[in-house]
Amino acid sequence: MSRPARGGVSPRAVLALPHARGLFAAGALARLPYGLHLLPLLLALRAAGGSYAVAGLAVGAYSLVGAVLGPARARLVERRPAALPWLAAGFAGLLGALALLAGLRAGPVTAVLAPVAGLLAPPVGPLVRVRLGGLARTDAERQATLSLDAVLESTVFALGPALAGASLTVLAAPVVLGLCAAWFALGFLALAAVFRGLPVPRAEGGCPSPAAPSATSRVPLRSAAFSSVLLAVFSVGTAGALTALAAVAAWGGGVAGALDALVSVGGVLGGLAYGRRSWRRPARHRLVWSTALGAAGLVLAALCFSPAGAAVGFLLVGAATDCVLITAYLLVEEVVPAGSRTEGGAWVNTAINLGSAAGSALGGLLLAAPAGARGVFVAGPLLLLAVLVPLTLRRPSRA
């Protein structure tokens, strides 16, 4: 297990690391269209002549394929880096084709082609995090670097829907989707240019930590320690989606939108504070406490059951979610062997995305129950408290 950070590292010091500014900038450029393109994709498929039901199913299949197969794409890119340009070109090209076909009102073709595009989405976040981890020279720098990256990712994904909405007020959905495809291509080119100037990531020849699984085991899920990390991430995603849906049912879309914005604000503040702090306890303990912070925020929202009380709770939930994700990325460095860490980071992304999808589905079922929105609010913290039991009881393996 890596030693805890002995001194906090500021964001300015992180950006002073060699190649860091270019990598952060290219990563942001390549990530932003991921947060921007889903709404234009939905509306473009609807404009192609299909119903909202068909368009929604196609976008859902696109997102599900992208999330579930994300680790497989990351494994492919990690083992065969030459595959990345082909994935990037295919993904941007298919989105551009979808935009063109939507403009031609080829509804059935676009509905079938959308999930195919999800097969090729490059794993930008995991790739960037592995490179950022390679730039850090100490545990403190790695913690601060991954924390700043999580803050940047939260900011980018909060800005994306707002930019999409603004663009759709002046441009047709197929046009916006075509611009997203061009943006993806530009971002991937910028990222490839930065990657060429970076040192080769530590891979097969690197020395995994004593707590890591054997280097001969290349599937991160075979590690019980890593599986417990994914359980925490999945549960935080599920609880967050439950609470967001309950807020819509309880107070309407306007209030729920403002509360969702507070989740993003809390994530940024929590991520910055996490990166600056010098932690004495190991990362696994921090995962437990971050999950407990999320449970506390959800308990507050459930007890108050008012927009004012929920506002504080949602801030805590946002901070806890980013802290859980940052800790999970740090634990990827500890418990996943070098050479499989891009795949490990992709599994973290898959866990949070599948958790959000499960939370939305479960929340819809619970809203039909007699307890209604209040019952959904209560379900979130109960889920996290249940997950805390195995996280607390599990003991990390010793060298």
Disulfide bonds with the S-S distance in Angstrom:
none
